[in-house]
Amino acid sequence: MVDMEDERMDRWVKSITCVCLISFVLCGCGESGTKAETQEPAALDAAAGTEIEVVKDGSIVETINEEFGEEYYDETNLRDILLDEVESFNQGQEGADIVVDRFENADGRLTVRMKYPSADAYTAYNTDSYNHKTLFCGTVAEAQGKGYDFDISMTDAKGEKTIGKEDILGMGSSKILIAEFPARVKVSGKILYVGENVAVSGKNQANMQPDENGEASGRYYIIYK
């Protein structure tokens, strides 16, 4: 039993920016009937989880907001480990650094905000033996050049029109976000089309919805301008 708890701790520390593992630790390890478990789904969607923001310069801001049970994990220790891990990662990379912009526990809710210089940096930091949080942000043509498959269908932001591979590839200069993890998303322009399991929630916002187990529902696509 001790070994299992140690493994959970290691996984959480390694990927504090992974919402599925944060939810596992902060909710899955607590007692039944906690505040998080008794809230309505809509309230949880609005208050908790991961939000990814794509900034105009191509950088990525990730904000995690989750219930935090201090009886299981020490906030200060986790923050120090995260800062050490980010520093170690930055030393092995070229270019701009990843920055932990916020790590705060207020009224039992933990907020972590990290800034990444690019989607590639986000993917590099968040991909390991436990996680595969890949993120691409660029043009449709660039995504095609990297080998992404567009044999899919996408629906416009109003849910009225569906397009397929030929139409998507014809939008080569349009921007596209491709992710393999569920999260709320805010892009730097107007959303035009979204793929399966993506629900538009605003002009430049959408929810990449998880499956019934809280895991990724395949690959998520969002085209915007």
Salt bridges, closest charged atoms under 4 A:
GLU5 OE2 - ARG8 NH1 2.98
GLU51 OE1 - ARG184 NE 4.00
GLU62 OE2 - LYS133 NZ 3.10
GLU67 OE2 - ARG109 NH2 2.61
GLU75 OE2 - ARG79 NH1 3.67
ASP101 OD2 - ARG113 NH2 2.69
ASP101 OD1 - LYS115 NZ 3.99
GLU104 OE1 - ARG102 NH2 2.40
GLU180 OE1 - HIS132 NE2 3.39
GLU180 OE2 - ARG219 NH2 2.86
